[in-house]
């Protein structure tokens, strides 16, 4: 069983691992274990997807994601087999599992049955790789996540300008009003700042790359760069203006 998450007043830093082999994924995770609060294992990037090697070897809160092609991932197999692996992650003590808002009802039923009476928390996610929808659509997505039984919501869009970024960051206030912890930021060049800002604006978690070469999403910041920026902000809080 891997470690469970303990959160301070600020958001968590999750390092996303997207490797082709279990061996390489474990090696990449081992390099960031000291600077990550959570490690995401992208099962869909693995040639042979497995759970137990990670829960056995890594004493860190783990998030397992098995992203299908219809949500921007690499998994193109049967839905039942995809859910089987996420259920295995629950059984073996994952801190979090990620299930897409657009997943079939049967998938939600199976996951919610498996997660009941465990310490695993369900992240219900929605990704838009083209744009940032209007506020009304974003609010609808947020409330659908709550209705689906999310422990944590995750809304990630693609920003083309600062207005897109502000619209997504504003969702933290809306999420607080319905008591739903929320991960919300933007992909793309214009959205890079939101990956840092969300941590300072009550976001539950942000996602980082192990290094500059191993990003799993557009605009993802290397974890050490993120740590350095947050450290600088903390130093500014105690400094003189």
N, C-alpha and C positions, 0 to 999 in steps of 0.2 A: 504494500500500500504506500503510495507516495504522500508527501506532505500536503496539508490543507492550507488554504490561504489565510493570512492574517493581514488586515488592511488598516492603514493609518488614515488620517484625515484626508490625505492626498490620494490621487488615483494610483492604480497599479501600473507597472511597466511589464508588458508581456512581450517576450521575444519569440518571433515566429520562425519555426524551423521547417524549411521545405527542401528536403533532400531526396535523392532517388533510392538510397539504400538505408536500411536500419543502422548499419555501422557508421555511415557518414552522418546520419541524423544524430546519433548518440554522441559522436565526436563534436559536432557543432554545438549541441546542447551543453556538453561538458565545458566548453570554452566560455559560456555566458552564464553559467549557473550562479556565479557570485554577484552578477549585476542585474539579473532578472528577478522580478517578483513572481512571475508566472512564465512557464514555457509552453508555447503552443506547438503541438506536433501535427503537422499537416499530413494526415494519412493518405490523402489523394495524390500526393507527389511521390509516394513510395512505389517502387515496382512490385514489392510484396508487402502489403500493409499488415502490420502487427502492432499490438498494444503492449503485451506483457514485457518485452525487453525494456520499454521505457518506464513503466511503473515499477519495474524491479531495480533498474540501474539509477534512476534519477530521484534524489530526495528533494524534490521541489514540487510545488503545486503545478499540476499539468492540465492543460486545456487540449482536448482532442477535437480536431476538425476533419471532416471527410467531405470536402466540398465537391459537389457534382458540377458537371459541365454547364448545366443550365443556371448556375449561380457563379460562374467564372472560375470554377475549379477544374480539376483534371479527371475526376472519377466519371466513367461513362458506363459503369456496369449496372447490375440490378439494384433497385432501391432497397429491397429486403436485405441484401448482403451488405450494403452500405450501413444500414441501421444496425445490423448484427455487430459490426465492429465498434460502433458507438456504445452499444449496450455492453460489450466486453469492457470498454473503458470504464463504464459506470461500475461494473462488477469488481473491477480491479482498483477502484479507489481514485479515479480521476477527480480533480477538484472541480473541473468544468467540462461540459461538452457543448458543442455548437451545433444547433439545428436551424436550418433556414426557415424563415417565415413561410416561404412558398412550398415547403415540403408537404407531401400528402398527409391527409388526416390520419391514415393508418400509421404512418411513421411517428406522428406526435403521440398517438395512443400507446404505441410500443415503448417509446422513450419515457413517457410519463409514468407508465406502469413500472418500468425498470428503475427509475430514479426515486420512486417513492420510498421513504424511510432510509435514504442514504444521505451522505453529506455532499454528494455531487450536486452542482448547481447548473441549471439549464440556461444557456445563452441562446436566445432566439435572434437570428441575424437577418439583415436585409442589405444587399449591396446593389448599387447602381453605378455601372462602369461608364456611363455615357454623360450623365448630367446630375444636377441637384434639383429634384422636383420642387414644385410650389409648396408653400407652407401647409396648405390644407392636406395635400397628399402625404407629407411627412408626418403630420399629426395623426392621420388615419393609420399609417404604418405603426406608429408608436402605440396607439390604442389596440391595434390588432395583436401586437406582441403581448400586451398585458392580458388580453382575452385568451390568448393561446397558452397562458400559464408560464410565461417567461419568469425566471428568477432575475435575469438581467437582459436588457434589450441591447441590440447592436445595430446602429444605423450608420452606414458608410456610403457616401455618395462621391461623385466626381465634381470637383469645383473648377469653374472657368473664370471666376472673379471673386472679389472679396465679399460680395453680397451672398454668394452661395455659401461661403464659409460662415458668415454671420447667421444665416438661416439655420444651418445645422447646429451650431453651438447654442443657439437659442433653445433648442430642444431640451437642454438640461433642466431648464426651469419648468417646462411642460412635464417632463418625466418626474420631477420632484413632486409635482402636484398630484400625480397618481401613484406615488410611492413605488416607482420602478427605477432601480439603478440602471444607468444608461451609459453605453459606450457609443460615442458619436464624434465623428471627425470626417474629413474629406481626403480623397485621393487626388493625385495630380500635383503639378507644380504650384498652382494657386492654393492648394489645400494643405501644403506642408506645415504651415504655421498652426493649423488646427490640431495637428497631432501633439504639439506641445501645449497649446492653449487649453485643450480639453482637460488636461491634468490639473490646471489651475482654476478651472471653472466647474468643479464638482463632477467631472467625468469619472466613471468607474474605472476605466482602464484605457491605455493606449498601446499600440502595437509597434514594435521596433524590429529592425533587421539585426542579425548577429554582427554584420559588418556592411560596408558600402556595396560589396559585390553580391550579397545574398538576400536582397530584398524579395519579399513575396507579394508585394503590391506596389503600385506606382506612388512615389513620394515617401516611401517608408524610410525613416531615419535610423541610422545605426545606433544601437543601444548605448554605446559609450558616449556618442555625441549627445544623445538625449540626457544621459546622466550628468554630463558636463554642463549642459544648459540649465538643468534644474538646480544643480549646485550653485551656479552663478546667480540664479534668481533668489535662492535662499540666502546667499551672501549679501545680496542687495537689500534684503529685508532688515538686516542688522547693521547695514552701513549708514553713512551720513549722506544726505542729498547735497 
